[in-house]
Amino acid sequence: MQHIAKKLFATGFSLGFFAPIFAILIVSTGTVSASGNDCSVPLDVGFDSDFAEIVEVEDNRGGWWGPPSGDDLSPLREDLYVEIDLARNYAQALRLELVTGYSYTFCVEFNSDPDNPPTDDPKGDVYLFDSANWGRYKNEYQFYGEAREILEDEINLVPVEWRDMFVFLPFRDTHAYEGKRSTSFSTALDNDNKAFISWFGENSDAEYFLALDNLNNSRPNDASAVDGDMIVQVWIEVEDRITLPKFTAYIIVGLLPLSCVIVPILIHSRYHANGTEESQEKQELVPLLEQ
């Protein structure tokens, strides 16, 4: 009976230890492979204003002390396709409400506007912002105008650890794709935390902005404005995402130190148990040889 109990304990401990690890590996593998896929959204999906809104960089909604606010959007749970006219030295964005439980793949392609085509290849910058950094991006456009090169020189004088207080940052410091003819990337939310805290009322839902940039902003690696207009095609593919419950983190964190204690105890008890077990083998006597 004791032997069976030990086997059950060892089996349960192994499953509890390795199952969350295997689950995390499966989920992370699926997320990485999704980031390399192009969007498979058909053009006839169209644009639904309930899930997205085209906003201008000159839009002053929200003012200094809050993120841009408009009509409440529905959480983005369906695919979208839209074409946006982008003029020279200008920027526009898609306002979206991204939520947990979904993986979002964005595909963007810059094309020449036949009415006013640029002489160079149509290229631009793509940024994904939270509401606070979209506000900083708009402030830079509105207050610095053509003097953004001067602003870049001033930013270089600020220590790196302090620059995020003055300049806009892409979502998670990574979703900036600059000087691209076309690009695609994926992201997913781990929580519903809001980037902006309102002191004057209830917080609105967290908003994100897919910015399309045809101007020379203060970032050193961004593309210069092309001398013409562009038509930007945007595909957004929405897929269900496999998420692990939060308690799996506690299981892994708890089992790792416990294993350093439990495993030596099991080995030690097993070693001593082998020494106390009674041998069931029947001893054979060697017959005496008669002279």
N, C-alpha and C positions, 0 to 999 in steps of 0.2 A: 504493500500500500504506500509506504514511504517512497519507494522507488518510482511509482506512478506519479505521485505528487511532484516529485522533483522534475520528471519529464514534462509534466503539464506546465510547471512554472517556467522552465527553460524555454518551452515553445512559445508561451505567452510573452515572455520577455523579449524574445527574438522578433516576434511579429510586431510588438509595440515599438521596438527600436528601429527596425528597418522599413516598416510600412510607410511612415511619414517621409523618410528620406527618398524612397522610390517615388512617392507621389510628387514630391517637390521636383525631382529630376524630370518626371514626365511633363509636368506643367511648364517648367522652364524650357524644356526642349521644344514644346509646342509654341511658346511665345517667341523664341529666337527664330524658328522657321517661318513664322508669320511675318516677321519684319522684313523678310526678303522677297515676299510675294508682291506682284503688282495687283492693282485693283481689277476685279472682274465685274464691275458695275456697268450695266448697259446704259447707253445714252438716254434711252426713253424712260429711265427712272424719274428724271426730272428733279425739280427743286420744290420743297415743301416749306413754306414760311412758318409752319408750326414748329419745325425742328431747327431752323437756321435763319439767320438774318444777315444781309450784306450791310456792313457799316463802313463809314468813311473815316479817314484819319483826321479830318477836320471836324468830326462830330464832337460837340462839347457836352454831351449828356454825361452827367455824373460829376462834372466840375473837378475842383482840386481835391476834395476830401472823400471821394468815393469812386468806385468803378463805374464804367459806363452802364447805364440802365435803360432798358427798353421794355417792350412787352415780354411777359413771361414766356419762355420757350418750353416746349415739351422735351423730356430727356431723349437724346438721340439714340434711337433703337432701330432705325431703318437706314438703308443705303440712300445716298444723295449724289446728284450730279448737277453742276452749275457752271455757266460760263460768265466770266466777269471781265468787263472792259477796264483796262488799267492804263491810265494816261502817264505821260512822262513826268518825272519828279512828283509822283503821287503814290499813295498806298491805300489799299482797302483790306477788309478782313471779313471772315465769316464768324459771326457770333454763334457759339454752340453751347449746349449744356451736356457735357460728357458725364457719364455715371459709371459706377462700378458694375462688374458682372459682364462687361463687354470689351472686346478688343476693336480698336479703331485703326484702320489703315487709310492713310491719306495719299493720294496720287495727284500731283500737280504738274501741268505742262504749260509753258509759255509759248504763245504763237504770235506772229506778226498780225497787226490789224491792217486789213487791205486798204482802209481809208487813209491811214497815215502810218505806213510801215517804217520801222527803223532801218537804217543802213547796215547796222551790224546784226549779228545773230540775236534773236530775242532771248534774253536771259534776265533773271531776277532773283530775288531772295524770298525764301519762305521761312516764316517763324510761327511757332506755336506758343502763345502767351496765355498766362492766367490774367485775370482782370486787372490786377495791380500793375503788372508790367506792360500791359496794353495801354494803360493810362500814362505810364512813363514814356512809352514810345510816341504817343500822341503829343505829349508835352514837348518832347524834343523836336518834333516836326513843326509845331505851331510857334515855338518861341525862339528857335535857333535858325530856322529857314535855311538859306544858303550858307550860313556860317557854321555848318556842322563840321567842316574840316578844322576850324578853330577849336570847336568843342572837343574833337578827337585829340588835339594836342594838349588841351587842358586835362583831359582824362588820364593821359599818360603820366601826368605829374602826380596823380593820386595813387597812393599805395593800393596794391591789388585787393587786399582784404577789406578795403573801404569802398571799392568802386560800385558794389551792388547797391549802395545807398543813392547813387547819382545816375546810373545808367539802367537801361532795360535789359532784362535777362530772359532768354527763352525758357520754356517749361523744362524743369529738371536740368537746366544748364546745358542741354544737349540738342534740343529740337530747333536747330538753326541750320538751314540749308541755303548756302549763299553762292551766287553766280551760277545758277543751274538753269539749263534749258528744260529739264524735266527731273522730277525727283519723287520718291515714295518713301514712306516711313510708317511705322506702327507705334501705338502707345496704348496703355490701359491704366486705369486708376485703381489704386489699392485701397483708397478710402475717400470719403466725401468731404474732406477738410476744405475749408474756404480760404482763399488767399487774402481776403479783405475782411476786416472786422468792423462792423458798423456800430457806432456809438449813439446813433440817433433812432434806432428802431430795429425791427427784426431783420436778420440777414436774408438776402435773396439767395436763390440757388447758385451754386458755383458755376461760373461761366468761363469759357475758354475761347480764344480768338486765333483763327488761322490767318495770319497776316501775309499779304502778297505785296511785295515791296519793289517799286521801280524808282527808287531814289538813292542817293548816296548818303547813308546814315553814318552814325559815329563809330560803328564797328569797323575794325581795321580790315577785315577780310570780305566785306560785303561787296556786291557788284555795283558798279557805277550805273547811273541812270542811262538807259538807251535813248537815242535821239528819235523817238517815235512812240507810238502807242502799241499796246499789246492786248491780246485776248487770252485770258487765262482759263484753262479748263481744270476743274477740280472734281475729283471723284472721292467719295468717302464710303468705304466699305465697313459695315458693322457686323461683327460676328460674336456669338456667345463665347464667353471665356470661362474656362474651368478655374475655379478659385478654391483654395483650401480653407477650411475653417480656421479661425484664429488659434484654437486650442492646440493645433499641431505644433505651433512654435513652442508652446509651453512643454509639450511632450518631449520634443527634441532637446530643449534646454535642460529639462529635468533629468532625462535619461542619460545624457552624456556624463555628468558627474556621478550619477548613481552607478553607472556601469563600472567606473573605476573602483567602486567599493564592492559591488555585488559579484562581479566576475572573479576577483581574487578569492572571495569567500567560497564561491562555488568550486573553484579549482582546488582550494585547500581542503574543503570537506570531502570532495571526491577522492583526493589523494589519500586521506586518512581512512575513508570508508573502504578503499581497496585493501588496506592493511588489516582491517578487523573482520572482513568477511571470512566465514568458515569455508574451508575448501571441501567440496563435495566429492572430490576424486578419491577413489578407494586405493589405499596404498598396497602395492604388490611387494610381497616378501621375496627376497632372493633366496632360492633354496641352497642349502649347504651342499657342497660337493663332498661326497664320500671318498675317502682315500681307498 
